[in-house]
Amino acid sequence: MLVLAIIGVTSTLLFHEKKANRELVQEFKLDKQDLENEYTNFAQQYDELKKTVSNDSLSSLLEQQQIKTQRLLEELHTVKSSNALEIRRLKKELALLRKVMVGYINQIDSLNKVNSQQKEQIAVVTKKYNNATRQISSLSVEKENLHKQVNLAAQLDASNISVDARNKRGKKAKHVKAVVKFAIGFTVVKNITAETGNRTLYIRITKPDNSVLTKNASDTFAYENRRLSYSIKKYIEYTGQEQTVMVYWDVNEFLYAGTYRVEIFVEDNLIGSQTFTLNS
């Protein structure tokens, strides 16, 4: 009876021990699967983290940690579910990886915050620069406009332009065939803002066909980036006060009836013009 009792007790103990071992093995299998899942997730998270980092040093550290995670995952694949020691070690490694990752996440957040602040500062500085540039541009345009106004105000102006077509007796010619001279008179008006001193006037007499009366093809002057022929060149000394000017053109070419034009230029500026008609 005693032997049977001992055998019964022993059998019961062995049964419970095997049951406990099976439960333990099952628990380790679950632990191993959970570890594999976590290691896999860690490897993927490092991929995501690297996409958010522009710092080369930090990116290199993340790469190293990802490689370490993948290596530990490969080790875990080779470990048997019953190897409790290795599973515990890999659990500890995972805990360390988790702490490291938290540290990197905090560092990345700090860098992103700094970058965000820097971007805001750059945006503020850029806005100020653009505003300053616009102001400078506006001032430049205003200055240019004022400069043009000053130049315009300082320009000479010719008024009271008259053209007398005279015959050989110095009288007014009634017919175009009798014209031997043009007497052209005008007034250079008073302008106290204009520069005083010697000035060169160019007078152009244009025929109805727009050809210019000129003595020499080389008689030209500069006007708006081109050369124009002139009929008469006249030097005056301008004092800023009103000044009457008379010039003459001796007719040696063929003239015909129609509308003629006189234009007066000085210093690349047209300061006056007048048309007149010659009758047949």
C-alpha positions as CSV (number, residue, x, y, z in Angstrom):
1,M,0.0,0.0,0.0
2,L,2.8,2.4,0.9
3,V,4.5,1.7,-2.4
4,L,1.4,2.3,-4.3
5,A,0.9,5.6,-2.4
6,I,4.4,6.7,-3.2
7,I,4.0,5.7,-6.9
8,G,0.7,7.7,-6.9
9,V,2.3,10.8,-5.4
10,T,5.2,10.6,-7.7
11,S,3.0,10.3,-10.8
12,T,1.0,13.2,-9.6
13,L,4.1,15.3,-9.2
14,L,5.5,14.3,-12.6
15,F,2.2,15.2,-14.2
16,H,2.1,18.6,-12.6
17,E,5.8,19.2,-13.5
18,K,5.2,18.3,-17.1
19,K,2.1,20.5,-17.2
20,A,4.1,23.4,-15.7
21,N,6.9,22.8,-18.3
22,R,4.4,22.8,-21.1
23,E,2.9,26.0,-19.9
24,L,6.4,27.5,-19.5
25,V,7.4,26.5,-23.0
26,Q,4.1,28.0,-24.3
27,E,4.9,31.2,-22.4
28,F,8.4,31.4,-23.9
29,K,6.9,30.8,-27.4
30,L,4.5,33.8,-26.8
31,D,7.4,35.9,-25.5
32,K,9.6,35.1,-28.5
33,Q,6.8,36.0,-30.9
34,D,6.1,39.3,-29.1
35,L,9.9,40.0,-29.2
36,E,10.0,39.3,-32.9
37,N,7.1,41.6,-33.5
38,E,8.6,44.4,-31.4
39,Y,12.1,44.1,-33.1
40,T,10.4,44.2,-36.5
41,N,8.5,47.3,-35.5
42,F,11.7,48.9,-34.2
43,A,13.4,48.3,-37.5
44,Q,10.5,50.0,-39.3
45,Q,10.4,52.9,-36.9
46,Y,14.1,53.6,-37.6
47,D,13.2,53.8,-41.3
48,E,10.5,56.4,-40.5
49,L,12.8,58.4,-38.1
50,K,15.5,58.6,-40.7
51,K,13.1,60.3,-43.2
52,T,12.5,63.1,-40.7
53,V,16.2,63.8,-40.0
54,S,18.5,66.1,-42.1
55,N,21.3,66.0,-39.6
56,D,24.0,63.7,-41.1
57,S,25.5,62.7,-37.7
58,L,22.1,61.8,-36.2
59,S,21.1,60.0,-39.4
60,S,24.3,57.9,-39.1
61,L,23.5,57.0,-35.4
62,L,20.0,56.0,-36.4
63,E,21.5,53.8,-39.2
64,Q,23.8,52.1,-36.7
65,Q,20.9,51.4,-34.2
66,Q,18.8,50.0,-37.1
67,I,21.5,47.6,-38.1
68,K,21.9,46.5,-34.4
69,T,18.1,46.0,-34.2
70,Q,18.1,43.9,-37.4
71,R,21.1,41.8,-36.1
72,L,19.3,41.1,-32.8
73,L,16.2,40.2,-34.7
74,E,18.2,37.7,-36.7
75,E,19.6,36.2,-33.5
76,L,16.1,35.9,-32.1
77,H,15.0,34.0,-35.2
78,T,17.7,31.4,-34.4
79,V,16.8,31.1,-30.7
80,K,14.6,28.2,-29.6
81,S,11.5,29.1,-27.7
82,S,12.7,26.9,-24.8
83,N,15.9,28.9,-24.4
84,A,14.8,31.1,-21.6
85,L,18.2,32.6,-21.0
86,E,18.6,33.9,-24.5
87,I,15.0,35.2,-24.6
88,R,15.6,37.1,-21.3
89,R,18.8,38.6,-22.8
90,L,17.1,39.7,-25.9
91,K,14.3,41.2,-23.8
92,K,16.9,43.2,-22.0
93,E,18.5,44.3,-25.3
94,L,15.0,45.3,-26.5
95,A,14.5,47.4,-23.3
96,L,17.9,49.2,-24.0
97,L,16.9,49.8,-27.6
98,R,13.6,51.3,-26.5
99,K,15.5,53.7,-24.2
100,V,17.9,54.7,-26.9
101,M,15.0,55.2,-29.4
102,V,13.2,57.4,-26.9
103,G,16.4,59.5,-26.6
104,Y,16.7,59.8,-30.3
105,I,13.0,60.8,-30.6
106,N,13.5,63.5,-28.0
107,Q,16.6,64.7,-29.8
108,I,14.8,64.8,-33.2
109,D,11.9,66.7,-31.6
110,S,14.4,69.2,-30.2
111,L,16.1,69.6,-33.6
112,N,12.7,70.0,-35.4
113,K,11.7,72.6,-32.8
114,V,15.0,74.5,-33.4
115,N,14.6,74.1,-37.2
116,S,11.0,75.4,-36.9
117,Q,12.2,78.4,-34.9
118,Q,15.0,79.0,-37.4
119,K,12.5,78.9,-40.3
120,E,10.3,81.4,-38.5
121,Q,13.3,83.7,-37.9
122,I,14.4,83.3,-41.6
123,A,10.8,84.0,-42.7
124,V,10.8,87.2,-40.5
125,V,14.2,88.3,-41.8
126,T,13.1,87.5,-45.4
127,K,9.9,89.5,-45.0
128,K,11.9,92.5,-43.6
129,Y,14.4,92.2,-46.4
130,N,11.6,92.0,-49.0
131,N,9.9,95.0,-47.4
132,A,13.2,96.9,-47.4
133,T,13.8,96.0,-51.0
134,R,10.3,97.2,-52.0
135,Q,10.9,100.4,-50.1
136,I,14.3,100.9,-51.8
137,S,12.8,100.1,-55.1
138,S,10.0,102.6,-54.4
139,L,12.5,105.2,-53.4
140,S,14.5,104.5,-56.5
141,V,11.5,104.9,-58.7
142,E,10.5,108.1,-56.8
143,K,14.1,109.4,-57.1
144,E,14.1,108.6,-60.8
145,N,10.8,110.4,-61.3
146,L,12.1,113.4,-59.4
147,H,15.2,113.3,-61.4
148,K,13.1,113.3,-64.6
149,Q,11.0,116.1,-63.3
150,V,14.1,118.1,-62.4
151,N,15.6,117.4,-65.8
152,L,12.3,118.3,-67.5
153,A,12.1,121.5,-65.5
154,A,15.7,122.4,-66.4
155,Q,15.1,121.9,-70.1
156,L,15.1,124.9,-72.5
157,D,12.0,125.7,-74.4
158,A,11.5,127.5,-77.7
159,S,8.4,129.6,-78.3
160,N,7.1,132.2,-80.8
161,I,8.6,130.3,-83.7
162,S,8.2,132.0,-87.0
163,V,9.4,131.3,-90.5
164,D,9.6,133.9,-93.3
165,A,10.2,132.7,-96.8
166,R,12.0,135.7,-98.5
167,N,12.7,136.5,-102.1
168,K,15.9,138.0,-103.5
169,R,14.8,141.5,-102.5
170,G,14.4,140.4,-98.9
171,K,10.7,140.6,-99.0
172,K,8.1,137.9,-98.2
173,A,8.0,135.5,-101.2
174,K,4.4,134.9,-102.4
175,H,5.3,131.8,-104.5
176,V,7.6,128.9,-103.8
177,K,9.7,129.6,-106.9
178,A,10.6,133.0,-105.6
179,V,12.0,131.8,-102.3
180,V,15.8,132.3,-101.8
181,K,16.1,132.4,-98.0
182,F,14.3,131.3,-94.9
183,A,14.5,133.6,-91.9
184,I,13.7,131.6,-88.8
185,G,13.1,133.4,-85.5
186,F,12.2,132.1,-82.0
187,T,12.5,132.8,-78.3
188,V,14.4,130.7,-75.9
189,V,12.2,131.2,-72.8
190,K,13.4,132.2,-69.3
191,N,14.3,129.2,-67.1
192,I,16.1,129.9,-63.8
193,T,16.5,126.1,-63.2
194,A,18.3,125.5,-66.5
195,E,22.1,125.4,-66.6
196,T,23.6,128.6,-68.0
197,G,26.5,128.8,-70.4
198,N,27.2,128.0,-74.0
199,R,24.6,125.9,-75.8
200,T,24.4,124.5,-79.3
201,L,21.1,124.7,-81.1
202,Y,20.3,122.4,-84.1
203,I,17.5,123.5,-86.5
204,R,16.0,121.1,-89.0
205,I,14.0,122.2,-91.9
206,T,12.0,119.3,-93.3
207,K,10.4,119.3,-96.8
208,P,6.9,117.9,-97.4
209,D,8.5,114.5,-98.3
210,N,10.2,114.5,-94.9
211,S,13.7,115.0,-96.4
212,V,15.9,117.5,-94.5
213,L,17.5,120.5,-96.1
214,T,21.2,120.2,-95.4
215,K,24.4,121.4,-96.8
216,N,26.4,118.3,-96.1
217,A,25.5,114.7,-95.4
218,S,27.9,114.8,-92.4
219,D,26.0,117.5,-90.7
220,T,24.3,115.4,-88.0
221,F,23.7,115.4,-84.2
222,A,22.8,112.8,-81.6
223,Y,19.2,112.4,-80.7
224,E,17.7,109.5,-78.8
225,N,20.5,107.0,-79.6
226,R,20.6,107.9,-83.3
227,R,22.0,110.5,-85.6
228,L,19.8,113.1,-87.3
229,S,20.6,115.5,-90.1
230,Y,20.4,119.2,-89.4
231,S,20.0,122.3,-91.5
232,I,21.5,125.0,-89.3
233,K,23.8,124.9,-86.2
234,K,23.6,127.9,-83.9
235,Y,25.7,128.7,-80.8
236,I,24.3,130.8,-78.0
237,E,25.3,131.8,-74.5
238,Y,22.3,131.1,-72.3
239,T,22.0,133.2,-69.2
240,G,18.7,131.8,-67.9
241,Q,16.8,134.8,-69.2
242,E,14.6,135.1,-72.2
243,Q,16.6,135.3,-75.4
244,T,15.6,135.9,-79.0
245,V,17.4,134.0,-81.7
246,M,17.4,134.4,-85.5
247,V,18.9,132.0,-88.0
248,Y,18.9,131.9,-91.8
249,W,18.9,129.3,-94.5
250,D,20.0,130.1,-98.1
251,V,18.0,128.1,-100.5
252,N,20.2,126.4,-103.1
253,E,18.0,123.4,-103.7
254,F,14.7,122.9,-105.5
255,L,11.6,123.7,-103.5
256,Y,8.0,122.8,-104.2
257,A,4.7,123.7,-102.8
258,G,3.5,122.0,-99.6
259,T,3.8,122.0,-95.9
260,Y,7.3,122.3,-94.4
261,R,8.4,121.9,-90.8
262,V,11.0,123.5,-88.6
263,E,12.3,121.7,-85.5
264,I,14.7,123.1,-82.8
265,F,16.9,120.8,-80.7
266,V,19.3,121.3,-77.9
267,E,21.1,118.7,-75.8
268,D,19.2,115.7,-77.1
269,N,15.9,117.5,-76.5
270,L,13.3,118.8,-79.0
271,I,12.5,122.2,-77.6
272,G,10.1,123.5,-80.2
273,S,8.6,122.9,-83.7
274,Q,6.5,124.8,-86.2
275,T,5.0,124.1,-89.7
276,F,4.7,126.6,-92.5
277,T,3.3,126.3,-96.0
278,L,4.8,127.4,-99.4
279,N,2.3,128.1,-102.2
280,S,2.9,127.3,-105.8
